[in-house]
Amino acid sequence: MVGKGKIVTRYVVQSGDATLKGVVSAVLLLGAEIALASAPGDIVPQGHVLPPATWKERNHPDMPVLPHCDLDGAQAVNKMAELPEIVSSEIARVFASGGISEADGPFNSTDFVDGSVPRRRFLRGYRSADYWIIWFEVGGNAGGPRTIALRRSTHAPASSPAFQARPGTIFAGDLCAASKAILAGVVAANGG
């Protein structure tokens, strides 16, 4: 019998002529035994390998359905690869810690760190006058869609990037409303 909070990690699966060893966790919680198993065909070897379905759920969830957003004729792009190099290099610099993946690419959608997939994923970008407004998503409990604005730097030294992240332009929630607010000059009071 398994004691409270103990985990059993052993099982054998017969598949044709082969015997495969994998992992199933059984936990006795408040007197009830709960077994967690992978789907048929998702045999998990001992170690830190996740079943494919679990890995996909954590690290490559479906893209969210994005609303149409009319930003007075702003140019929209749906892939980071479509951004000018001076913009994508600033995004890479801003998100160097944790990284950002291409739209529909893998990213860590949970608070659980397992591997080296980026913590953010590109959703969409809009060019309007001197701004590039980037929509991205962050994983985890406090995650979700966000904005950040890059503004063309006209008075910066030549060694500075042509576009720089504007403080106070990271907003969560309704990305279209946030983008319109950024273009109207609104910034977050906390500089976020």
Phi and psi restraints in degrees (value plus and minus 20) as a CYANA .aco file:
   2 VAL   PHI    -107.7   -67.7
   2 VAL   PSI     112.7   152.7
   3 GLY   PHI     -99.4   -59.4
   3 GLY   PSI     145.5   185.5
   4 LYS   PHI     -76.9   -36.9
   4 LYS   PSI     106.3   146.3
   5 GLY   PHI      61.2   101.2
   5 GLY   PSI     -21.9    18.1
   6 LYS   PHI    -103.6   -63.6
   6 LYS   PSI     130.3   170.3
   7 ILE   PHI    -141.7  -101.7
   7 ILE   PSI     111.4   151.4
   8 VAL   PHI    -121.2   -81.2
   8 VAL   PSI     110.1   150.1
   9 THR   PHI    -149.6  -109.6
   9 THR   PSI      47.1    87.1
  10 ARG   PHI    -175.5  -135.5
  10 ARG   PSI     121.9   161.9
  11 TYR   PHI    -189.2  -149.2
  11 TYR   PSI     144.1   184.1
  12 VAL   PHI    -149.4  -109.4
  12 VAL   PSI     115.0   155.0
  13 VAL   PHI    -138.4   -98.4
  13 VAL   PSI     109.8   149.8
  14 GLN   PHI    -110.3   -70.3
  14 GLN   PSI     106.5   146.5
  15 SER   PHI    -155.0  -115.0
  15 SER   PSI      76.8   116.8
  16 GLY   PHI      44.9    84.9
  16 GLY   PSI    -146.3  -106.3
  17 ASP   PHI    -108.2   -68.2
  17 ASP   PSI     -28.6    11.4
  18 ALA   PHI    -118.6   -78.6
  18 ALA   PSI     123.8   163.8
  19 THR   PHI    -128.7   -88.7
  19 THR   PSI     100.7   140.7
  20 LEU   PHI    -128.4   -88.4
  20 LEU   PSI     117.3   157.3
  21 LYS   PHI    -122.4   -82.4
  21 LYS   PSI     121.7   161.7
  22 GLY   PHI    -169.7  -129.7
  22 GLY   PSI    -178.8  -138.8
  23 VAL   PHI    -148.0  -108.0
  23 VAL   PSI     112.5   152.5
  24 VAL   PHI    -153.6  -113.6
  24 VAL   PSI     117.2   157.2
  25 SER   PHI    -125.3   -85.3
  25 SER   PSI     110.6   150.6
  26 ALA   PHI    -141.7  -101.7
  26 ALA   PSI     107.6   147.6
  27 VAL   PHI    -146.5  -106.5
  27 VAL   PSI     114.0   154.0
  28 LEU   PHI    -112.7   -72.7
  28 LEU   PSI      91.3   131.3
  29 LEU   PHI    -146.3  -106.3
  29 LEU   PSI      94.9   134.9
  30 LEU   PHI      33.3    73.3
  30 LEU   PSI      19.7    59.7
  31 GLY   PHI      63.2   103.2
  31 GLY   PSI     -24.2    15.8
  32 ALA   PHI    -130.6   -90.6
  32 ALA   PSI     112.8   152.8
  33 GLU   PHI    -108.7   -68.7
  33 GLU   PSI     107.1   147.1
  34 ILE   PHI    -136.3   -96.3
  34 ILE   PSI     107.0   147.0
  35 ALA   PHI    -128.9   -88.9
  35 ALA   PSI     110.8   150.8
  36 LEU   PHI    -130.9   -90.9
  36 LEU   PSI      99.7   139.7
  37 ALA   PHI    -151.2  -111.2
  37 ALA   PSI     135.3   175.3
  38 SER   PHI    -102.3   -62.3
  38 SER   PSI     144.5   184.5
  39 ALA   PHI     -88.0   -48.0
  39 ALA   PSI     140.4   180.4
  40 PRO   PHI     -74.5   -34.5
  40 PRO   PSI     113.7   153.7
  41 GLY   PHI      71.4   111.4
  41 GLY   PSI     -34.8     5.2
  42 ASP   PHI    -116.8   -76.8
  42 ASP   PSI      45.2    85.2
  43 ILE   PHI     -96.8   -56.8
  43 ILE   PSI     103.9   143.9
  44 VAL   PHI    -120.4   -80.4
  44 VAL   PSI      97.2   137.2
  45 PRO   PHI     -91.1   -51.1
  45 PRO   PSI     138.9   178.9
  46 GLN   PHI     -78.1   -38.1
  46 GLN   PSI     122.3   162.3
  47 GLY   PHI     103.2   143.2
  47 GLY   PSI    -172.7  -132.7
  48 HIS   PHI    -126.4   -86.4
  48 HIS   PSI       1.0    41.0
  49 VAL   PHI    -106.3   -66.3
  49 VAL   PSI     109.2   149.2
  50 LEU   PHI    -109.2   -69.2
  50 LEU   PSI     130.6   170.6
  51 PRO   PHI     -79.8   -39.8
  51 PRO   PSI     127.6   167.6
  52 PRO   PHI     -73.0   -33.0
  52 PRO   PSI     -61.2   -21.2
  53 ALA   PHI     -86.3   -46.3
  53 ALA   PSI     -58.8   -18.8
  54 THR   PHI     -88.5   -48.5
  54 THR   PSI     -62.8   -22.8
  55 TRP   PHI     -79.5   -39.5
  55 TRP   PSI     -65.2   -25.2
  56 LYS   PHI     -82.4   -42.4
  56 LYS   PSI     -63.3   -23.3
  57 GLU   PHI     -81.8   -41.8
  57 GLU   PSI     -60.7   -20.7
  58 ARG   PHI     -99.6   -59.6
  58 ARG   PSI     -59.7   -19.7
  59 ASN   PHI    -137.6   -97.6
  59 ASN   PSI     -21.6    18.4
  60 HIS   PHI    -174.0  -134.0
  60 HIS   PSI      34.8    74.8
  61 PRO   PHI     -86.7   -46.7
  61 PRO   PSI     139.7   179.7
  62 ASP   PHI     -78.6   -38.6
  62 ASP   PSI     130.8   170.8
  63 MET   PHI     -86.0   -46.0
  63 MET   PSI     121.6   161.6
  64 PRO   PHI     -89.1   -49.1
  64 PRO   PSI     135.5   175.5
  65 VAL   PHI     -99.3   -59.3
  65 VAL   PSI      98.5   138.5
  66 LEU   PHI    -116.4   -76.4
  66 LEU   PSI     119.3   159.3
  67 PRO   PHI     -94.8   -54.8
  67 PRO   PSI     135.9   175.9
  68 HIS   PHI     -89.1   -49.1
  68 HIS   PSI     119.6   159.6
  69 CYS   PHI    -154.6  -114.6
  69 CYS   PSI      96.3   136.3
  70 ASP   PHI    -113.7   -73.7
  70 ASP   PSI      86.1   126.1
  71 LEU   PHI    -127.7   -87.7
  71 LEU   PSI      33.2    73.2
  72 ASP   PHI      27.9    67.9
  72 ASP   PSI      37.6    77.6
  73 GLY   PHI      59.3    99.3
  73 GLY   PSI      -6.4    33.6
  74 ALA   PHI     -83.6   -43.6
  74 ALA   PSI     124.7   164.7
  75 GLN   PHI    -100.5   -60.5
  75 GLN   PSI     105.7   145.7
  76 ALA   PHI    -122.9   -82.9
  76 ALA   PSI     123.1   163.1
  77 VAL   PHI    -149.2  -109.2
  77 VAL   PSI     124.0   164.0
  78 ASN   PHI    -128.6   -88.6
  78 ASN   PSI     -19.4    20.6
  79 LYS   PHI    -158.4  -118.4
  79 LYS   PSI     124.2   164.2
  80 MET   PHI     -82.0   -42.0
  80 MET   PSI     -52.0   -12.0
  81 ALA   PHI     -81.4   -41.4
  81 ALA   PSI     -40.1    -0.1
  82 GLU   PHI    -106.3   -66.3
  82 GLU   PSI     -28.3    11.7
  83 LEU   PHI     -97.9   -57.9
  83 LEU   PSI     130.1   170.1
  84 PRO   PHI     -80.8   -40.8
  84 PRO   PSI     128.8   168.8
  85 GLU   PHI     -77.6   -37.6
  85 GLU   PSI     -56.3   -16.3
  86 ILE   PHI     -86.5   -46.5
  86 ILE   PSI     -46.2    -6.2
  87 VAL   PHI    -103.2   -63.2
  87 VAL   PSI     -66.8   -26.8
  88 SER   PHI     -84.4   -44.4
  88 SER   PSI     -52.6   -12.6
  89 SER   PHI     -90.2   -50.2
  89 SER   PSI     -53.7   -13.7
  90 GLU   PHI     -90.1   -50.1
  90 GLU   PSI     -58.1   -18.1
  91 ILE   PHI     -82.3   -42.3
  91 ILE   PSI     -64.1   -24.1
  92 ALA   PHI     -81.2   -41.2
  92 ALA   PSI     -58.6   -18.6
  93 ARG   PHI     -87.5   -47.5
  93 ARG   PSI     -66.9   -26.9
  94 VAL   PHI     -82.3   -42.3
  94 VAL   PSI     -59.5   -19.5
  95 PHE   PHI    -123.4   -83.4
  95 PHE   PSI       6.1    46.1
  96 ALA   PHI     -77.7   -37.7
  96 ALA   PSI     -59.2   -19.2
  97 SER   PHI    -101.4   -61.4
  97 SER   PSI      86.7   126.7
  98 GLY   PHI      78.8   118.8
  98 GLY   PSI     -44.9    -4.9
  99 GLY   PHI      52.9    92.9
  99 GLY   PSI     153.0   193.0
 100 ILE   PHI    -164.4  -124.4
 100 ILE   PSI     116.8   156.8
 101 SER   PHI    -121.1   -81.1
 101 SER   PSI     145.4   185.4
 102 GLU   PHI     -85.3   -45.3
 102 GLU   PSI     136.5   176.5
 103 ALA   PHI     -72.6   -32.6
 103 ALA   PSI     117.1   157.1
 104 ASP   PHI      44.7    84.7
 104 ASP   PSI      -6.2    33.8
 105 GLY   PHI    -112.3   -72.3
 105 GLY   PSI     151.6   191.6
 106 PRO   PHI     -90.2   -50.2
 106 PRO   PSI     122.4   162.4
 107 PHE   PHI    -175.3  -135.3
 107 PHE   PSI     137.1   177.1
 108 ASN   PHI     -98.5   -58.5
 108 ASN   PSI      87.1   127.1
 109 SER   PHI    -110.1   -70.1
 109 SER   PSI     -15.8    24.2
 110 THR   PHI    -140.3  -100.3
 110 THR   PSI     156.9   196.9
 111 ASP   PHI    -104.6   -64.6
 111 ASP   PSI     -30.1     9.9
 112 PHE   PHI    -105.4   -65.4
 112 PHE   PSI     100.1   140.1
 113 VAL   PHI    -110.5   -70.5
 113 VAL   PSI      97.7   137.7
 114 ASP   PHI    -163.2  -123.2
 114 ASP   PSI      68.4   108.4
 115 GLY   PHI      88.1   128.1
 115 GLY   PSI    -185.3  -145.3
 116 SER   PHI    -136.9   -96.9
 116 SER   PSI       3.3    43.3
 117 VAL   PHI     -91.6   -51.6
 117 VAL   PSI     129.3   169.3
 118 PRO   PHI     -80.8   -40.8
 118 PRO   PSI     137.7   177.7
 119 ARG   PHI    -107.3   -67.3
 119 ARG   PSI     -27.6    12.4
 120 ARG   PHI    -154.3  -114.3
 120 ARG   PSI     140.8   180.8
 121 ARG   PHI    -158.9  -118.9
 121 ARG   PSI     113.7   153.7
 122 PHE   PHI     -85.6   -45.6
 122 PHE   PSI     117.4   157.4
 123 LEU   PHI    -132.8   -92.8
 123 LEU   PSI     -69.3   -29.3
 124 ARG   PHI    -187.7  -147.7
 124 ARG   PSI     137.5   177.5
 125 GLY   PHI    -153.9  -113.9
 125 GLY   PSI     128.1   168.1
 126 TYR   PHI    -149.3  -109.3
 126 TYR   PSI     113.2   153.2
 127 ARG   PHI    -124.9   -84.9
 127 ARG   PSI     103.8   143.8
 128 SER   PHI    -161.7  -121.7
 128 SER   PSI      92.1   132.1
 129 ALA   PHI      34.0    74.0
 129 ALA   PSI    -139.1   -99.1
 130 ASP   PHI    -110.1   -70.1
 130 ASP   PSI      -9.3    30.7
 131 TYR   PHI    -137.0   -97.0
 131 TYR   PSI     128.0   168.0
 132 TRP   PHI    -139.4   -99.4
 132 TRP   PSI      99.0   139.0
 133 ILE   PHI    -122.2   -82.2
 133 ILE   PSI     103.0   143.0
 134 ILE   PHI    -126.3   -86.3
 134 ILE   PSI     108.6   148.6
 135 TRP   PHI    -119.7   -79.7
 135 TRP   PSI     112.6   152.6
 136 PHE   PHI    -166.4  -126.4
 136 PHE   PSI     147.3   187.3
 137 GLU   PHI    -143.6  -103.6
 137 GLU   PSI     130.5   170.5
 138 VAL   PHI    -139.2   -99.2
 138 VAL   PSI     120.9   160.9
 139 GLY   PHI    -105.2   -65.2
 139 GLY   PSI     152.1   192.1
 140 GLY   PHI      81.8   121.8
 140 GLY   PSI     157.3   197.3
 141 ASN   PHI     -78.4   -38.4
 141 ASN   PSI     -62.4   -22.4
 142 ALA   PHI    -114.9   -74.9
 142 ALA   PSI      -3.6    36.4
 143 GLY   PHI     -99.2   -59.2
 143 GLY   PSI    -193.2  -153.2
 144 GLY   PHI     116.1   156.1
 144 GLY   PSI    -191.6  -151.6
 145 PRO   PHI     -94.1   -54.1
 145 PRO   PSI     127.5   167.5
 146 ARG   PHI    -163.4  -123.4
 146 ARG   PSI     144.2   184.2
 147 THR   PHI    -140.0  -100.0
 147 THR   PSI     137.9   177.9
 148 ILE   PHI    -171.8  -131.8
 148 ILE   PSI     122.1   162.1
 149 ALA   PHI    -130.9   -90.9
 149 ALA   PSI     117.7   157.7
 150 LEU   PHI    -129.0   -89.0
 150 LEU   PSI     112.1   152.1
 151 ARG   PHI    -136.6   -96.6
 151 ARG   PSI     120.3   160.3
 152 ARG   PHI     -83.3   -43.3
 152 ARG   PSI     107.5   147.5
 153 SER   PHI    -113.9   -73.9
 153 SER   PSI      94.6   134.6
 154 THR   PHI    -115.8   -75.8
 154 THR   PSI     -44.5    -4.5
 155 HIS   PHI    -132.3   -92.3
 155 HIS   PSI      -8.4    31.6
 156 ALA   PHI    -101.2   -61.2
 156 ALA   PSI     135.7   175.7
 157 PRO   PHI     -79.7   -39.7
 157 PRO   PSI     137.6   177.6
 158 ALA   PHI     -80.1   -40.1
 158 ALA   PSI     -45.9    -5.9
 159 SER   PHI     -98.2   -58.2
 159 SER   PSI     -29.9    10.1
 160 SER   PHI    -102.1   -62.1
 160 SER   PSI     135.9   175.9
 161 PRO   PHI     -84.0   -44.0
 161 PRO   PSI     130.2   170.2
 162 ALA   PHI     -85.3   -45.3
 162 ALA   PSI     -53.8   -13.8
 163 PHE   PHI    -138.4   -98.4
 163 PHE   PSI     116.2   156.2
 164 GLN   PHI    -147.6  -107.6
 164 GLN   PSI     125.5   165.5
 165 ALA   PHI     -82.2   -42.2
 165 ALA   PSI     110.8   150.8
 166 ARG   PHI    -111.8   -71.8
 166 ARG   PSI     101.7   141.7
 167 PRO   PHI     -78.0   -38.0
 167 PRO   PSI     125.9   165.9
 168 GLY   PHI      63.0   103.0
 168 GLY   PSI      -6.4    33.6
 169 THR   PHI    -132.8   -92.8
 169 THR   PSI      -6.6    33.4
 170 ILE   PHI    -111.6   -71.6
 170 ILE   PSI      89.7   129.7
 171 PHE   PHI    -144.2  -104.2
 171 PHE   PSI     128.8   168.8
 172 ALA   PHI    -131.6   -91.6
 172 ALA   PSI     147.8   187.8
 173 GLY   PHI      78.8   118.8
 173 GLY   PSI    -153.6  -113.6
 174 ASP   PHI     -92.3   -52.3
 174 ASP   PSI      81.9   121.9
 175 LEU   PHI     -85.7   -45.7
 175 LEU   PSI     -53.9   -13.9
 176 CYS   PHI     -87.4   -47.4
 176 CYS   PSI     -67.2   -27.2
 177 ALA   PHI     -82.1   -42.1
 177 ALA   PSI     -60.1   -20.1
 178 ALA   PHI     -83.7   -43.7
 178 ALA   PSI     -61.1   -21.1
 179 SER   PHI     -84.0   -44.0
 179 SER   PSI     -62.4   -22.4
 180 LYS   PHI     -83.6   -43.6
 180 LYS   PSI     -58.9   -18.9
 181 ALA   PHI     -84.8   -44.8
 181 ALA   PSI     -62.5   -22.5
 182 ILE   PHI     -79.6   -39.6
 182 ILE   PSI     -65.6   -25.6
 183 LEU   PHI     -85.9   -45.9
 183 LEU   PSI     -43.2    -3.2
 184 ALA   PHI    -106.6   -66.6
 184 ALA   PSI     -21.3    18.7
 185 GLY   PHI      78.2   118.2
 185 GLY   PSI     -12.6    27.4
 186 VAL   PHI     -96.6   -56.6
 186 VAL   PSI     115.7   155.7
 187 VAL   PHI    -151.7  -111.7
 187 VAL   PSI     135.5   175.5
 188 ALA   PHI     -91.2   -51.2
 188 ALA   PSI     119.7   159.7
 189 ALA   PHI     -83.5   -43.5
 189 ALA   PSI     -51.4   -11.4
 190 ASN   PHI    -105.9   -65.9
 190 ASN   PSI     -17.3    22.7
 191 GLY   PHI      56.8    96.8
 191 GLY   PSI     -14.6    25.4
